Amino acid sequence: MAQLLAYDAAVPNRDRLLDIDEVRRHLPAISGGRGEAIEALRIKYRPFESLRVVYRIDGRAILTARTFAPFELAAAARRGQADFTVPELGAAFWTFPRDRRLRDLEQFVDPDPALRAHVPGWVASRLAGYAPEKCAVIACLNADGLPIAFAKVFADQVTSDRVRGLYTLLASGVGRRDDLDVPGVIAALPERRTLWFAPASGNRVADLTSDCLPDALRRVGRAIAHVHAALPGVEAVAVRRHAPDALYESAQLVGYAQPRVKHAVLGLAAALGSRRTHEDAVFLHGDLHLKNAFVDGERVSLIDFDQAAAGPAASDLGSLLAALHGEGARLESALLAGYAEIRRLPPAESLAWHTAASLLTERAVRAITRVRVPTLRTLDRLINDARALAQKAGRAR
C-alpha cells in the first residue's frame, strides 16, 4: 500500500490497518474470535485526519476501527464508548451494533414489539448497509425472511429531516409511473432519527450480466430523465461537488496521496475551471451509480436520494458516465439513448465537462478515500482521460 499512497504522518498506521494479516495478528486480543476469515467491507480514509475500516470477521461479526492521534486515543475512545483500543495500531474499536455516534442500533437489530409496529409483518432484522458514525440501514424481514422495508438510522436529526423533506418533494413531483418508481418513506421515528423506506423491486443493475446491461442502462437513462423533467427549476440546495473550489480541493487531495499524478491532476482542475459550462438547474439524484438502480421488467426503481440537490442535468449523467468509464461506448450510448427518449440531452460539451469533473471528484477521489487499489494503479490513465474530456468540452464550445 505504501507504493500506492504517500505516507501520512497524521495516520501512521494506515497501511497496517489495511493489512489483513496484521489485523489478524491482533485479533485474539481484540475480539476473542479465531479470525480465520477477515475482510474489509468498507474503508473511509481522510488524509491528514483519520482512517475508518469496517471488518467482517469469520463471516458474522462486524468490527469497526478508527484511528486517533496517540494523545487523543484514550480520551476519544472513552467519549465514543469504544469496546477497546489497540495503542500499537493507534485505533479504537467498536463491535456492531455499537458505534461512536449512532446510538441505540441494537434496538433495530433486535426490535421490540413497539418498534416492529412501525412496519407490520416485521419479525427479524439484517444489516443491509453501514457507514460508521453516519448511517446504518437495517432490512426489516417478514416471516419468510424477505425484506418488507428498510430502516435508515442517521447519526443526526438534521440529516434525517433533510432526507425526509427530499423524499416528500420527490413524491409530489415524480409519483409512480409505469417505467419509474422511487421507493418512498413509509414510516418515520424522528426522536430516533429513523426513516423506513419501501423496498425496491427487481434486480440491482450492478449485479446484472454484461449482456443485460445495455437494455438496463437505456431504462435507467429514461428514469433519470423522468426525475429531471418532473421537477424543473426546483428549489433545493445547489450541488457543490463541481464548484471551482471543490475541484481544486479534490485535485489537492489526489496529488497529495499520489504525488506521481500531482501536476497532471492540478492541470486537470485548472482546465476544468477555465471551461466551466452553465445550464438551467433540475432536481438531481446526486449519487448515481449502478448500485442505486433496480430493474424489474419495464420498471426501474431509483433509491438513495440522500444527496439530492439542484444543478445541471449533465451533473447526474456525467456522474454515471464516469462510473461506466472503461466499460465501453456501447453502455454509455445506451444510457444517453434512453435519456433522449424522454428529455433532450444536455449539450455535448456539458456532458464532456461533467464527466471529466466526475472522474476527478468521484472516481479519483474515491480511489484515495475508499482505497480502491485497481483504480489507484491506473490513476494516471484516468486523469489523462479526464483531461482529454475537458479539452473536448473546450473545443465544442
TAURCOR-V158607 format. One record per residue. PHI is phi in degrees with one decimal (NA if undefined). PSI is psi in degrees with one decimal (* if undefined). NEAR is the number of other C-alpha atoms within 10 Angstrom. Layout:
phi={PHI/PHI}
psi={PSI/PSI}
near={NEAR/NEAR}
//
This chain:
phi={NA/-60.2/-78.5/-100.1/-129.9/-64.6/-59.9/-120.6/-64.5/-78.4/-132.2/-67.6/-99.6/-52.0/-67.3/-68.5/-74.5/-93.8/-93.6/-60.1/-64.6/-66.4/-64.3/-61.0/-62.2/-91.9/-60.4/-55.8/-72.8/-79.7/-124.6/80.5/-81.2/-76.6/67.3/-67.8/-130.2/-127.0/-137.1/-88.3/-81.4/-151.5/-125.9/-133.7/-107.6/-113.9/-53.2/72.5/-131.1/-162.4/-134.7/-122.0/-130.6/-102.7/-107.9/-108.9/-115.6/53.5/73.5/-140.9/-72.4/-109.3/-125.7/-113.0/-110.6/-136.3/-85.7/-141.5/-63.3/-51.8/-74.7/-103.7/-56.4/-62.8/-66.9/-65.1/-64.7/-66.7/-64.2/-86.6/55.7/-67.5/-74.3/-169.6/-126.5/-127.8/-54.6/-60.4/-100.2/64.0/-134.6/-105.5/-128.0/-126.3/-97.9/-55.0/-91.0/-73.2/-151.2/-63.6/-123.2/-79.5/-102.8/64.8/-63.1/-60.7/-71.2/-89.2/-70.2/-128.8/-71.4/-84.6/-57.4/-64.2/-73.5/-64.6/-63.5/-68.6/-133.6/-55.0/96.0/-77.8/-120.7/-152.0/-132.0/-144.1/-69.6/-108.7/-166.1/-152.9/-118.4/-50.6/68.8/-127.3/-163.7/-131.1/-115.0/-113.0/-77.6/-93.6/-100.3/-89.9/-63.5/-90.7/80.3/-98.9/-72.7/-110.6/-169.3/-127.7/-90.0/-111.4/-104.1/-100.0/-78.4/-139.7/-68.8/-59.1/-65.6/-59.1/-66.2/-63.8/-64.5/-61.6/-63.7/-62.8/-72.0/-63.7/-64.4/-61.7/-61.7/-73.4/-100.1/-96.9/63.5/-113.6/-120.5/-64.5/-117.4/-147.0/-136.8/-116.2/-54.7/-101.1/-76.7/-107.2/-162.5/-145.6/-134.6/-55.5/-67.0/-112.6/54.3/-127.4/-123.1/-106.1/-114.0/-65.4/-75.8/-82.0/-101.5/95.3/-107.7/-65.0/-60.4/-62.4/-98.3/-75.0/-73.1/-59.7/-70.5/-91.1/-66.0/-56.3/-66.1/-62.0/-69.1/-61.2/-68.7/-63.1/-58.6/-61.8/-63.2/-62.4/-62.2/-60.1/-62.3/-64.7/-77.1/-76.5/-130.3/-69.7/63.9/-64.6/-89.5/-145.0/-59.4/-70.2/-64.8/-115.5/-64.3/-109.0/-67.3/-53.9/-68.8/-68.0/-62.3/-67.3/-61.5/-62.3/-64.3/-61.5/-61.2/-63.3/-65.5/-67.7/-72.9/-135.3/-56.1/-65.6/-110.0/-56.6/-65.6/-65.6/-75.0/-67.0/-65.4/-62.1/-60.0/-65.7/-64.4/-65.8/-62.9/-87.7/-124.5/-59.1/-103.5/-136.7/-138.6/-64.8/-86.8/-128.8/-81.0/-98.9/-62.9/91.2/-151.2/-79.3/-155.6/-71.6/-82.4/-102.1/-131.8/-124.9/-118.2/-134.9/66.1/-82.8/-97.3/-115.4/-108.1/-109.3/-123.6/58.7/-90.0/-60.8/-103.8/-58.0/-160.1/-97.7/175.1/-68.0/-56.2/-63.3/-65.4/-64.6/-64.5/-62.8/-63.0/-73.6/-63.4/-66.0/-65.4/-88.9/-54.7/87.7/-93.0/111.9/-66.5/-60.8/-70.8/-61.5/-64.2/-63.2/-59.5/-69.0/-64.9/-63.7/-60.0/-66.6/-68.0/-110.9/-148.8/-60.9/-67.7/-62.3/-57.3/-57.9/-66.1/-70.5/-61.4/-63.1/-63.0/-71.6/-66.8/-62.2/-63.2/-70.7/-59.6/-78.5/-76.7/-112.4/-65.3/-70.1/-63.7/-70.0/-58.7/-78.8/-72.9/-103.0/50.0/-91.9/-60.0/-57.6/-71.1/-59.9/-69.9/-120.0/-63.5/-62.6/-67.0/-61.9/-63.2/-64.0/-64.3/-65.4/-63.6/-64.7/-66.4/-62.2/-67.2/-62.1/-62.1/-68.4/-68.8/-78.7/-72.7}
psi={-30.8/-26.7/-18.6/-28.1/135.3/152.1/138.1/107.8/-25.0/-20.1/67.0/-21.1/16.4/-53.8/-31.6/-37.9/-17.6/-4.3/108.6/-37.8/-37.5/-42.7/-41.5/-35.4/-31.8/-9.5/-45.6/-39.8/-26.8/-55.0/-10.6/-2.5/165.0/-31.3/31.5/-32.3/113.9/132.6/146.1/111.8/-35.3/137.6/134.2/105.2/126.0/101.5/141.9/0.0/-68.7/169.8/134.2/132.5/130.7/119.9/146.5/128.9/126.1/33.6/7.2/-59.0/139.5/122.8/130.0/131.3/140.2/131.7/152.3/158.5/147.7/-41.5/-10.5/-16.6/-55.6/-46.6/-42.4/-40.8/-37.9/-44.7/-38.0/4.1/48.1/155.1/-34.9/168.8/156.7/90.6/-33.5/-29.6/-3.3/32.0/149.2/153.0/141.4/133.9/118.9/136.1/12.6/143.1/150.5/-35.3/-30.7/118.1/155.4/22.3/-30.1/-26.2/-22.8/-27.7/-38.6/75.6/143.9/170.5/-35.9/-39.4/-40.2/-22.7/-20.5/-22.1/93.0/130.8/-1.7/116.2/-19.6/168.9/154.3/135.6/123.3/-22.1/146.6/118.8/99.9/140.1/3.4/-54.9/146.5/140.3/122.8/122.2/125.9/113.6/145.8/-171.5/-22.9/3.1/15.4/142.5/127.6/-7.6/164.1/122.0/127.1/113.9/120.0/159.1/-24.4/153.7/-34.9/-45.9/-43.4/-45.0/-40.2/-44.8/-40.5/-40.8/-38.7/-41.7/-30.6/-42.4/-42.5/-43.8/-35.6/-28.5/-36.0/-48.7/-155.4/128.0/168.5/-30.2/9.2/135.4/135.2/96.3/122.2/-175.6/124.9/-13.7/157.5/147.5/83.0/-38.4/-16.6/13.3/44.4/136.0/140.1/132.6/146.1/148.8/151.5/147.5/154.4/-161.1/138.1/133.4/-35.0/-19.8/-1.3/153.9/158.8/-33.9/-20.4/-14.7/-42.8/-48.2/-38.9/-42.7/-32.2/-42.3/-37.1/-41.1/-42.0/-42.6/-43.5/-41.5/-38.8/-43.9/-45.5/-37.7/-26.7/-27.9/58.2/142.6/23.2/147.7/104.5/168.6/132.0/139.7/138.0/-14.6/-17.9/13.6/154.4/-43.0/-33.2/-39.2/-43.7/-41.3/-41.3/-43.2/-40.9/-44.5/-48.2/-43.5/-34.4/-47.0/-28.6/84.8/-25.8/-18.6/10.3/-52.3/-39.5/-41.0/-34.7/-35.5/-37.4/-47.0/-40.0/-41.4/-40.8/-40.9/-29.8/-7.2/21.6/138.5/162.6/125.7/168.2/151.7/143.8/176.6/117.8/144.5/-47.6/-12.5/54.0/121.8/173.1/-12.1/-13.0/14.2/136.4/141.6/129.4/91.4/-122.0/-13.4/140.9/133.4/129.5/132.4/175.0/63.8/24.1/-28.3/19.5/146.4/175.4/140.0/-177.5/143.1/-33.0/-19.0/-46.6/-47.8/-41.5/-35.7/-44.0/-35.7/-36.6/-37.8/-29.1/2.2/127.7/-3.3/-5.2/146.7/-24.2/-42.0/-41.4/-42.7/-38.6/-44.2/-49.3/-34.6/-41.0/-43.0/-43.6/-19.4/-23.2/-36.9/147.1/136.3/149.4/161.3/150.6/-39.3/-33.0/-42.0/-43.5/-44.3/-47.8/-29.4/-43.9/-43.4/-38.7/-34.0/-34.7/-58.9/-18.5/-62.9/-50.3/-45.9/-43.3/-25.7/-35.6/-55.3/-25.8/0.4/62.2/100.2/-46.7/-40.4/-37.4/-37.6/-22.8/26.6/-35.3/-37.9/-41.3/-44.0/-40.9/-40.3/-39.8/-39.0/-38.8/-39.1/-39.9/-40.2/-37.3/-40.5/-38.5/-40.1/-29.7/-14.3/*}
near={14/9/9/17/19/15/18/17/12/17/21/18/19/25/17/13/22/19/13/16/13/13/17/19/11/15/17/12/11/16/16/9/13/12/21/10/13/20/17/17/13/18/21/18/21/15/21/14/13/19/25/25/24/23/24/18/20/14/12/10/15/21/22/26/24/24/29/24/17/14/9/11/18/20/12/16/21/14/10/17/16/21/18/18/20/16/14/9/22/22/27/25/26/22/17/18/19/21/24/22/16/21/16/13/18/11/11/23/17/14/17/11/10/8/14/16/11/14/21/12/15/22/17/20/20/16/17/13/14/18/18/24/15/15/20/24/22/23/26/29/19/17/10/8/14/13/20/18/25/26/25/21/26/24/20/16/15/11/15/22/16/14/20/20/13/17/20/13/17/19/16/11/18/18/15/13/12/8/17/24/20/25/20/21/19/14/15/18/14/13/7/17/20/23/23/23/24/18/18/24/17/14/16/19/21/14/12/14/8/10/8/11/18/17/15/26/25/21/28/28/26/24/25/26/23/19/22/27/18/17/19/17/15/18/14/16/12/16/18/13/17/21/14/16/13/15/23/22/17/24/25/19/21/27/19/19/21/19/16/15/19/18/12/17/29/20/16/27/26/17/19/27/19/12/18/18/18/9/12/10/22/25/30/28/24/20/20/24/18/18/15/17/25/26/23/16/12/10/19/30/23/26/21/19/20/17/15/23/22/24/28/24/26/26/29/27/31/22/25/21/28/25/19/16/18/12/12/9/11/10/21/22/16/20/25/22/17/23/25/16/14/16/15/11/18/17/14/13/22/28/25/25/30/29/28/32/32/26/26/28/23/20/22/25/23/19/19/26/19/16/19/16/14/9/16/23/13/11/23/18/13/22/22/16/17/28/25/17/23/29/19/18/25/19/10/11/11}
//
